Amino acid sequence: MNEELSTIKKAGLTESQAKIYLALLRNGALTPAKMAEITHEKRENCYNIAKRLVELGLIEKTTDKKTSYQALNPSNLEILAENRRKTIQKNEQYVKQNMSGLLNIFYANNSMPGSRTLQGIDGIKEAYRDALRVKKDVYLIRTQADEQIGNDDDASSFIRKYRDELPKLGIHTYAITPDRPRARKFAAEGRDQQINFHRTFMPKDAYSAPVAVHIYGDKVAFIQFGEMPMTTIIDSPQLAEAMRQIHQMLTSYWQTNYPQ
């Protein structure tokens, strides 16, 4: 009984809705009065729940001498769960794409930054997606540790697609990167220009932390590589501006003191 209720609730039903739907599955057509007797719900509540289950396409109303309800095929629960999942995903994307207005209100009245931390490769991907959504130039401090992402075919493919999207959206990347042969080759072959990538080299051992820093719009993303990848995205105009100025100072220093 508990397992069946749990399955029904996973489709998005409340405890009371699940109990009444299960009662109809087990007993066939029932009047609201009989539902109340079986499920120990109030009769008025049974009327309201039955009406809602009809709207959800899980039961139907039948009228003979008395109004009663009967369950439809349980496969409709799968359809309900699928529709709810699509709605949740759509709402998630809408919230992400329209967050800037709410953040502007927040920052106008509160100096406290907002942040979120994401685990794994999916968290790294989200930082890149977020930069594309913001559509502002990216200021990047790269780490040698990000080479490990090349060992993940799915992640490598994702990064390539991200780079291809940058020029389409008019986004430029101003990057401070370790001096590596592959990076020199990219620059020499003109691939950097193709993706609006403006590179400043620093000595390979100048920055050893396994954390890349991405500054874009009012956000700073700290991407930690290693056995347990982790990404922290901070929403703060003040912090983003501070990090941009630090990036510009480092860029000026390495362009002056290291052969480009």
C-alpha positions in Angstrom: 0.0 0.0 0.0 2.7 2.5 1.0 4.8 1.7 -2.1 1.7 2.2 -4.4 0.9 5.5 -2.7 4.5 6.6 -3.1 4.5 5.8 -6.8 1.3 7.8 -7.3 2.6 10.8 -5.3 5.8 10.8 -7.4 3.6 11.9 -10.3 2.9 15.1 -8.4 -0.2 14.2 -6.4 -0.7 15.1 -2.8 -1.2 12.5 -0.1 -5.0 12.9 -0.1 -5.2 12.8 -3.9 -3.1 9.7 -4.1 -5.2 8.0 -1.4 -8.4 8.7 -3.3 -7.0 7.7 -6.7 -5.7 4.4 -5.2 -9.1 3.7 -3.6 -10.8 4.1 -7.0 -8.2 1.8 -8.6 -8.9 -0.8 -6.0 -12.6 -0.5 -5.6 -13.9 0.7 -9.0 -16.5 3.5 -9.2 -17.2 5.2 -5.8 -19.4 8.0 -4.6 -17.7 10.8 -2.7 -19.4 9.5 0.5 -17.9 6.0 -0.1 -14.5 7.6 -0.8 -14.7 9.4 2.5 -15.5 6.1 4.3 -12.6 4.2 2.7 -9.9 6.9 2.9 -11.0 8.7 6.1 -11.0 12.0 4.2 -13.8 14.5 4.8 -16.7 14.2 2.3 -16.4 17.8 1.1 -12.7 17.3 0.6 -13.4 14.1 -1.5 -15.6 16.2 -3.8 -12.9 18.8 -4.3 -10.2 16.2 -4.8 -12.3 14.2 -7.3 -12.9 17.4 -9.3 -9.1 18.0 -9.4 -8.3 14.4 -10.4 -10.8 14.7 -13.3 -9.0 17.9 -14.4 -5.7 16.0 -14.3 -7.1 13.3 -16.5 -6.7 10.5 -13.9 -10.4 9.8 -13.2 -13.8 10.3 -14.8 -17.2 11.3 -13.5 -20.0 8.8 -14.0 -23.7 9.5 -13.3 -26.2 6.8 -12.7 -28.6 7.3 -9.7 -25.7 8.9 -7.8 -22.7 10.8 -8.9 -19.6 8.6 -8.7 -16.1 8.6 -10.0 -13.9 5.9 -11.4 -10.1 5.7 -12.1 -8.7 5.9 -15.6 -5.7 3.9 -16.8 -2.7 4.4 -14.4 -0.5 5.0 -17.5 -2.0 8.5 -17.3 0.3 9.0 -14.3 3.3 8.8 -16.6 1.8 11.5 -18.9 1.2 13.7 -15.8 4.7 13.2 -14.5 6.2 13.9 -17.9 4.2 17.1 -18.3 5.2 18.3 -14.8 8.8 17.6 -15.6 8.6 19.7 -18.8 6.9 22.5 -16.9 9.6 22.5 -14.2 12.3 22.6 -16.8 10.6 25.4 -18.6 10.1 27.4 -15.4 13.8 26.8 -14.5 15.0 28.2 -17.8 12.6 31.2 -17.5 13.9 32.0 -14.0 17.5 31.8 -15.1 16.9 34.0 -18.1 14.9 36.6 -16.2 16.9 36.8 -13.0 18.7 40.1 -13.8 15.7 42.3 -13.0 15.2 40.7 -9.5 19.0 40.9 -8.9 19.0 44.6 -9.8 16.3 45.2 -7.2 18.2 43.1 -4.6 21.5 44.9 -5.2 19.8 48.3 -5.1 18.6 47.6 -1.5 21.2 45.1 -0.2 25.0 44.9 -0.5 25.0 41.2 0.3 26.0 39.1 -2.8 24.1 36.0 -3.8 25.9 32.8 -4.6 25.3 29.1 -5.6 27.6 26.2 -5.6 27.3 23.3 -8.2 29.0 20.0 -8.1 30.7 18.0 -10.9 31.1 18.5 -14.6 27.5 19.6 -14.8 28.4 22.5 -12.6 31.2 23.5 -14.9 28.8 23.4 -17.8 26.3 25.6 -16.0 28.9 28.3 -15.6 29.6 28.3 -19.3 25.8 28.3 -20.1 25.3 31.2 -17.7 28.0 33.3 -19.5 26.1 32.7 -22.7 22.9 33.8 -21.1 24.4 37.0 -19.7 25.9 37.9 -23.1 28.7 40.0 -21.6 32.4 39.9 -22.3 34.2 37.3 -20.2 37.4 38.0 -18.3 39.2 34.7 -17.7 42.1 33.6 -15.5 42.9 30.1 -16.6 44.5 27.2 -14.7 46.6 24.4 -16.0 44.3 22.0 -14.1 41.6 22.6 -16.7 43.4 20.3 -19.1 41.8 17.4 -17.3 38.5 18.3 -18.9 39.9 17.2 -22.2 39.8 13.6 -20.8 36.0 13.8 -20.8 34.7 13.5 -24.3 31.3 14.9 -23.4 32.8 17.9 -21.6 35.3 18.6 -24.4 32.4 18.6 -27.0 30.4 20.9 -24.8 33.3 23.4 -24.5 33.9 23.4 -28.2 30.2 24.3 -28.8 30.5 27.0 -26.1 33.4 28.5 -27.9 31.6 28.5 -31.3 28.6 30.3 -29.7 30.8 33.2 -28.4 31.2 35.1 -31.7 27.6 34.5 -32.7 26.6 36.4 -29.5 29.2 39.0 -29.9 31.0 37.9 -26.7 34.7 38.6 -26.4 37.0 36.7 -23.9 40.0 38.4 -22.4 42.1 35.6 -21.0 45.2 35.2 -19.0 46.5 31.8 -19.8 49.5 29.6 -18.9 52.2 29.5 -21.5 51.6 26.1 -23.1 52.6 24.8 -26.6 49.0 24.1 -27.5 47.9 27.7 -26.6 50.8 29.1 -28.6 49.7 27.0 -31.6 46.1 28.2 -31.3 47.3 31.8 -31.2 49.7 31.4 -34.1 47.1 29.7 -36.3 44.5 32.4 -35.8 42.0 30.3 -34.0 41.8 32.7 -31.1 40.6 35.5 -33.4 37.9 33.2 -34.8 36.2 33.0 -31.3 37.0 36.5 -30.1 39.6 35.2 -27.7 42.2 37.8 -26.6 45.0 36.0 -24.9 47.7 37.2 -22.6 50.4 34.7 -21.7 51.8 34.2 -18.2 54.6 31.8 -17.2 53.3 28.2 -16.9 54.2 28.0 -13.2 52.9 31.5 -12.3 49.5 30.3 -11.1 49.3 26.8 -9.7 45.9 26.7 -8.0 43.4 24.3 -9.7 40.8 27.0 -10.0 39.8 29.0 -13.1 38.1 32.4 -12.6 35.4 33.7 -15.0 34.2 37.2 -14.7 31.2 38.2 -16.8 28.5 40.9 -16.3 27.8 41.1 -12.5 29.0 37.6 -11.9 32.2 35.8 -10.9 32.5 32.0 -11.4 35.2 30.1 -9.5 35.6 26.7 -11.2 37.6 24.1 -9.2 39.1 21.2 -11.1 40.3 17.9 -9.6 38.7 14.7 -8.4 35.7 16.6 -7.1 35.0 19.4 -9.5 33.0 22.3 -8.0 31.7 25.6 -9.3 30.7 28.6 -7.3 28.9 31.4 -9.1 28.6 34.7 -7.2 26.2 37.5 -8.2 27.7 40.8 -7.1 28.3 43.9 -9.2 30.9 45.1 -6.6 32.8 41.8 -6.5 32.7 41.4 -10.3 34.1 44.9 -10.8 36.8 44.3 -8.3 37.8 41.1 -10.0 37.7 42.8 -13.4 40.1 45.4 -12.2 42.4 42.8 -10.7 42.3 41.0 -14.1 43.2 44.2 -15.9 46.2 44.8 -13.6 47.4 41.2 -14.1 47.0 41.6 -17.9 49.0 44.8 -17.9 51.7 43.2 -15.7 52.2 40.1 -17.8 52.1 42.0 -21.2 54.9 44.2 -19.8 57.0 41.6 -18.1 56.5 38.4 -20.1 57.1 37.9 -23.9 53.9 37.6 -25.8 
